[in-house]
Amino acid sequence: MFNRQSLIRLIIPLIIEQFLLMSVGMADTVMVTATGEAAVSGVSLVDNINLLLIQIFTALSTGGTVIVSQYLGRQDIHNARTAAKQLLYTVTVVSTALMVLALVFREHILSLIFGNIEPDVMDSALAYFLSTALAYPFMAVYNAGAALFRAMGNSKVSMFNSLLVNIVNISVNALLIYGFQMGALGAGIGTLVSRIVAAVVILVLLQRHNCLLRMEKLFRPEFQGGMVRRILVVGIPNGLENGLFQIGKLLVLSLITSFGTNAVAANAIANSVASVINVPGQAIGLAMITVVGQCIGAGRAKEAVSYTKKLMGATYLSMGVLCLILLLIADPLVSLFNLEPASAAMAAEVLRWCAVFTMLFWPLAFTLPNALRAAGDAVFTMVVSMVSMFVFRIGLSYVLANPTGLALGLLGVWLAMFIDWIVRDVAFVIRFIQGKWMNIHVI
């Protein structure tokens, strides 16, 4: 169903898109540094909450992508368009509800999650939270639209839209932060404007006559409960998995903060570098949902298995090259961040370990389960991921890193994470080999 050229045309734009999406949040943080530490801290705190909500929107979009891909694989264009339409309505309703909650309770949310915050930091956080919360519906619509284009095998649209988001965001940031000295609020407005532009563009493109998923009467809402349930069967488990994963990361971060400023700084830099290495795996994972979903929808399970193996090979090759480079340049790379010697030493040590374990275990833990999700096996991936996260990543962090345990400090936290990956690998590989995931029906 997919030749080498079509796979390359799908994957390469996705890799570029993932890099562009990473830079959106970074731009807000970097540019707002000009207005002081309080603004930077406020933006950073709210971004942690926004990331959690974006994961929820992405999970719902994934549910829609799976259903649409399977209908496209079956050549059932009518139901594919119906599912696409219901996905857009669903994410709009959910994101609007979350926006209202965030606007009404934003101060309570910040105090509940982060405790007592200094007044100037709280002011910046509230201003940034206000403007970015208004962007939630537009973020959700854009994510859903981009997912629909990926389901059609067209990832160039989302890539160029991500580029547009960056250009608009940086331009508005520059005007409001540097020109009007609006600090965190200016960064938030930049995010809001860029997300509005992205949502409008993606909706316009979805309504073009040559669009396979063109939806008639898009702005005349109609609810089809059966189709929404199909989307949520995949979307809800995926959303719970992503949401609890982010909560687990916050719990681990709270442990790391007890190790001191050096450990926090080292962990932040190591996470930033590691996220770059993971980009090819994340992009190929998105492509896998489209490819495997269409194969399963067409009743060609053997091809789904074959493409999964090919895409996993591409993941190991691309990530392996990046990991080998990181292994060789960890020390000089860390030196670019001007950390204190103790922080730099910790970051370099963690990154060397990370390069080895990422090369061997990350793809099976995070790219392979997308093949299972594409077939509708989302509950299994959710259960495995959550049990492994809380038992091994969080539980073992306290055993390996805590001074009352083996006292390995920051390295102990990362070793617990690597063990979490290995446990996931075993569960997902067994599930894949057994083949039960190919017999699940979501349409």
C-alpha positions in Angstrom: 0.0 0.0 0.0 3.0 2.3 0.6 6.2 2.4 -1.5 9.5 3.7 -0.3 9.0 7.1 -1.8 5.6 7.6 -0.2 7.0 6.6 3.2 9.8 9.1 2.8 7.4 11.8 1.7 5.3 11.1 4.9 8.2 10.8 7.4 10.7 13.6 6.5 8.1 16.5 6.9 7.0 14.9 10.2 10.6 15.1 11.5 10.9 18.7 10.4 7.5 19.4 12.0 8.5 17.9 15.3 11.6 20.1 15.5 9.5 23.2 14.6 6.9 22.4 17.3 9.7 22.1 19.9 10.9 25.6 19.0 7.5 27.3 19.7 7.6 26.9 23.4 11.4 27.6 23.5 10.8 30.9 21.7 8.5 32.2 24.4 10.9 31.3 27.1 14.0 32.7 25.4 12.4 35.9 24.2 10.8 36.7 27.6 14.2 36.5 29.4 14.6 40.2 28.3 11.9 41.2 30.9 13.4 39.4 33.9 13.4 36.2 35.9 9.9 36.6 37.2 8.5 36.5 33.7 10.6 33.6 32.7 9.5 31.6 35.8 5.9 32.4 35.2 6.0 31.3 31.6 7.9 28.1 32.5 5.3 27.2 35.2 2.3 27.6 32.9 4.1 25.8 30.0 4.1 22.7 32.2 0.3 22.9 32.5 -0.2 23.7 28.8 1.9 20.7 27.8 -0.4 18.5 29.8 -3.4 19.9 28.0 -1.8 19.7 24.6 -1.1 16.0 25.2 -4.9 15.6 25.8 -5.7 17.3 22.5 -3.1 15.3 20.7 -4.5 12.0 22.2 -8.0 12.9 21.0 -6.6 13.7 17.5 -4.8 10.3 17.5 -8.1 8.6 18.2 -9.6 10.3 15.2 -6.5 9.6 13.1 -6.8 5.9 13.8 -10.5 5.8 12.8 -10.1 7.9 9.7 -7.0 6.0 8.6 -8.9 2.7 8.9 -11.8 4.0 6.9 -9.4 5.3 4.2 -7.7 2.0 4.1 -11.2 0.4 3.5 -11.8 3.0 0.7 -14.9 4.2 2.7 -14.6 7.9 2.0 -18.0 8.8 3.3 -17.4 7.4 6.8 -13.8 8.8 6.8 -15.2 12.3 6.2 -17.9 11.8 8.9 -15.3 10.7 11.4 -13.1 13.7 10.5 -16.0 16.0 11.1 -16.9 14.4 14.4 -13.3 14.7 15.5 -13.2 18.4 14.9 -16.5 18.9 16.9 -15.3 16.7 19.7 -11.9 18.5 20.2 -13.7 21.9 20.0 -16.1 21.0 22.7 -13.4 19.5 25.0 -10.9 22.3 24.5 -13.6 25.0 25.1 -14.6 23.4 28.3 -10.9 23.2 29.4 -10.4 26.8 28.4 -13.4 28.0 30.6 -12.0 26.0 33.6 -8.6 27.5 33.1 -9.8 31.0 32.8 -12.0 30.8 35.9 -9.7 28.8 38.1 -6.3 29.7 36.8 -5.0 31.2 40.1 -6.3 28.2 42.1 -4.7 25.8 39.6 -1.3 27.4 39.8 -1.4 27.5 43.6 -2.6 23.8 43.8 0.2 22.5 41.5 3.1 24.7 42.5 2.3 25.8 46.0 3.2 29.3 47.2 4.5 31.4 44.3 6.2 34.7 44.7 3.8 37.6 43.9 5.7 38.9 40.8 6.0 35.3 39.4 2.3 34.7 40.0 1.4 37.9 38.2 3.4 36.8 35.1 2.0 33.3 35.3 -1.6 34.6 35.5 -1.1 36.9 32.5 0.5 34.2 30.4 -2.1 31.6 31.5 -4.9 33.9 30.5 -3.7 34.5 27.0 -2.6 30.9 26.3 -5.8 29.4 27.8 -7.8 31.4 25.2 -5.7 29.6 22.6 -6.8 26.1 23.7 -9.7 25.7 21.2 -7.4 26.8 18.3 -4.6 24.5 19.4 -7.1 21.6 19.5 -8.6 22.4 16.1 -5.1 22.7 14.6 -3.9 19.4 16.1 -7.0 17.6 14.8 -6.6 19.1 11.3 -2.9 18.3 11.1 -3.7 14.7 12.2 -6.3 14.4 9.5 -3.8 15.5 6.8 -1.4 12.9 8.2 -4.1 10.3 8.0 -4.3 11.1 4.3 -0.5 10.6 4.0 0.1 14.3 3.6 2.4 15.6 6.3 3.7 18.6 4.3 0.7 20.6 5.3 1.3 20.3 9.0 5.0 20.9 8.5 4.4 24.2 6.7 1.8 25.2 9.2 4.2 24.6 12.0 6.7 26.9 10.2 3.9 29.5 9.9 3.2 29.1 13.7 6.9 29.8 14.5 7.1 32.9 12.2 3.9 34.5 13.6 4.7 33.6 17.2 8.2 35.0 17.0 7.1 38.2 15.1 4.3 39.0 17.6 6.6 38.2 20.5 9.2 40.5 19.2 6.7 43.3 18.8 5.0 43.0 22.2 7.9 41.9 24.3 10.7 44.1 22.9 8.5 46.9 21.5 5.7 47.3 24.1 7.5 45.7 27.1 4.6 43.4 27.7 6.6 40.6 29.2 4.8 37.3 29.8 1.5 38.7 28.5 3.2 39.6 25.2 4.5 36.0 24.9 1.1 34.6 25.6 -0.6 36.9 23.0 2.0 35.7 20.5 1.0 32.1 21.2 -2.7 33.0 20.9 -2.3 34.8 17.6 -0.1 32.1 16.1 -2.5 29.4 17.1 -5.5 31.3 15.6 -3.7 31.7 12.3 -2.8 28.0 12.3 -6.3 26.9 13.0 -7.8 29.1 10.3 -5.3 27.9 7.7 -5.8 24.2 8.5 -9.6 24.6 8.3 -9.4 26.5 5.0 -7.1 23.7 3.6 -9.6 21.0 4.8 -12.3 22.8 2.8 -10.5 22.8 -0.6 -12.2 20.9 -3.3 -9.2 18.6 -3.9 -9.0 17.5 -0.2 -9.9 13.9 0.2 -11.5 14.6 3.6 -13.4 17.7 2.5 -16.4 18.0 4.8 -19.7 19.4 3.7 -21.4 21.9 5.9 -18.6 21.9 8.4 -20.0 24.9 10.4 -23.4 23.3 10.7 -22.8 21.1 13.7 -24.3 17.6 13.8 -23.6 15.0 16.5 -23.2 11.3 15.6 -22.7 9.5 18.9 -21.6 6.2 17.4 -18.7 7.8 15.5 -17.7 9.9 18.5 -17.6 6.7 20.6 -15.3 5.1 18.1 -12.9 8.0 18.3 -13.0 8.1 22.1 -12.4 4.3 22.3 -8.8 5.1 21.2 -8.7 8.8 22.3 -9.6 8.4 26.0 -7.1 5.6 26.8 -4.4 7.5 24.9 -5.4 10.8 26.7 -5.2 9.1 30.1 -1.9 7.6 29.3 -0.4 10.9 28.1 -1.9 12.9 30.9 -0.8 10.5 33.7 2.6 10.4 32.0 3.0 14.1 32.4 1.8 13.9 36.0 4.4 11.2 36.7 7.1 13.5 35.2 6.1 16.2 37.6 6.3 13.8 40.6 9.8 12.8 39.5 10.7 16.4 39.0 9.6 17.2 42.6 12.1 14.5 43.8 14.9 16.0 41.7 14.4 19.5 43.2 15.3 18.0 46.6 18.8 17.2 45.2 19.6 20.9 44.8 20.0 23.5 42.1 22.8 21.7 40.3 20.7 18.6 39.8 17.7 20.6 38.6 19.9 22.5 36.1 21.6 19.3 34.9 18.3 17.5 34.5 16.8 20.4 32.5 19.7 20.5 30.0 19.8 16.7 29.7 16.1 16.6 29.0 16.4 19.3 26.4 19.2 17.4 24.5 17.4 14.0 24.9 14.2 15.4 23.4 16.1 16.3 20.2 17.4 12.7 19.9 13.8 11.4 20.3 12.4 13.5 17.4 12.9 10.9 14.6 11.2 8.2 16.7 8.3 10.5 17.5 7.9 11.4 13.8 8.1 7.8 12.6 5.6 6.9 15.3 3.1 9.4 13.9 3.7 8.0 10.4 3.1 4.5 11.8 -0.4 5.4 12.9 -1.3 6.4 9.3 0.4 3.4 7.6 -0.7 0.7 10.0 -4.2 2.2 10.4 -4.8 2.1 6.6 -3.4 -1.5 6.3 -5.7 -2.7 9.1 -8.7 -0.9 7.6 -8.0 -2.6 4.3 -7.8 -6.0 6.0 -4.1 -6.4 5.1 -2.7 -7.4 8.5 0.4 -9.0 7.1 1.4 -5.7 5.4 0.7 -3.9 8.8 3.3 -6.2 10.4 5.8 -5.8 7.5 5.5 -2.0 7.6 5.9 -1.9 11.3 9.1 -3.8 11.1 10.4 -1.5 8.3 9.5 1.6 10.2 11.1 0.3 13.4 14.3 -0.4 11.4 14.2 3.2 10.2 13.7 4.4 13.8 16.7 2.4 15.2 18.9 3.6 12.3 18.1 7.3 12.6 18.1 7.4 16.4 21.2 5.2 16.6 23.2 7.6 14.6 22.1 10.5 16.8 22.9 8.5 20.0 26.4 7.6 18.8 27.1 11.3 18.0 25.8 12.3 21.5 28.0 9.6 23.1 31.0 11.2 21.5 30.2 14.8 22.1 28.4 14.8 25.4 31.0 16.8 27.3 31.6 19.6 24.7 27.9 19.8 24.1 27.1 20.4 27.7 29.8 23.0 28.0 27.8 25.2 25.5 25.2 25.8 28.2 27.6 27.6 30.7 26.6 25.4 33.6 28.5 25.3 36.9 31.2 22.5 36.8 29.1 20.2 39.1 26.0 20.6 37.0 27.9 20.1 33.7 29.5 16.9 35.1 26.1 15.5 36.1 24.5 16.4 32.8 27.2 14.9 30.7 27.1 11.7 32.8 23.4 11.3 32.4 23.5 12.0 28.7 26.1 9.3 28.1 23.9 6.8 29.8 20.9 8.1 28.0 22.6 7.7 24.6 23.3 4.0 25.2 19.8 3.2 26.6 18.0 5.3 24.0 19.8 3.6 21.2 18.8 0.1 22.5 15.4 0.5 24.2 13.5 3.8 23.4 12.1 2.8 20.0 10.4 -0.3 21.3 9.0 1.5 24.3 7.6 4.5 22.4 7.5 4.0 18.6 6.3 0.4 18.5 3.1 0.9 20.6 1.8 3.3 17.9 1.3 0.2 15.7 -0.9 -1.3 18.4 -2.8 2.0 18.8 -3.3 2.2 15.1 -5.1 -1.1 15.3 -7.3 0.1 18.2 -5.3 -1.6 21.0 -5.1 1.6 23.0 -6.3 0.1 26.3 -3.4 -2.4 26.5 -0.8 0.3 25.7 -2.3 2.5 28.4 -2.3 -0.1 31.1 1.3 -1.2 30.4 2.5 2.4 30.2 0.8 3.5 33.4 1.8 0.5 35.5 5.4 0.7 34.3 5.5 4.4 34.9 4.3 4.4 38.5 5.9 1.1 39.6 9.3 1.4 37.9 10.0 5.0 36.8 8.5 6.7 39.9 8.9 3.9 42.5 12.5 3.0 41.6 13.4 6.7 41.5 12.9 6.8 45.2 14.9 3.6 45.7 17.8 4.4 43.4 18.1 8.2 43.8 16.8 9.1 47.3 19.5 9.6 50.0 17.5 7.0 52.1 17.9 4.5 49.3 21.0 3.8 47.1 21.6 7.6 46.9 22.6 7.7 43.2 21.0 11.1 42.9 20.1 12.4 39.5 21.6 9.3 37.7 19.3 7.1 39.9 16.2 8.9 38.5 17.4 8.4 35.0 18.3 4.7 35.6 14.8 4.2 36.9 13.5 5.7 33.7 15.6 3.3 31.6 14.2 0.3 33.5 10.7 1.6 32.8 11.6 1.5 29.1 12.9 -2.1 29.3 9.7 -3.2 31.0 7.6 -1.6 28.3 9.8 -3.2 25.6 9.1 -6.7 26.9 5.3 -6.1 27.1 4.9 -4.4 23.7 7.1 -6.9 21.9 5.2 -9.9 23.3 1.9 -8.2 22.4 3.1 -7.5 18.9 4.4 -11.1 18.3 1.2 -12.6 19.7 -0.8 -10.7 17.0 -3.9 -10.1 19.2 -3.8 -6.5 18.3 -4.6 -7.3 14.6 -8.0 -8.8 15.6 -9.3 -5.7 17.4 -12.2 -3.9 15.6 -12.8 -0.2 16.1 -14.8 0.4 12.9 
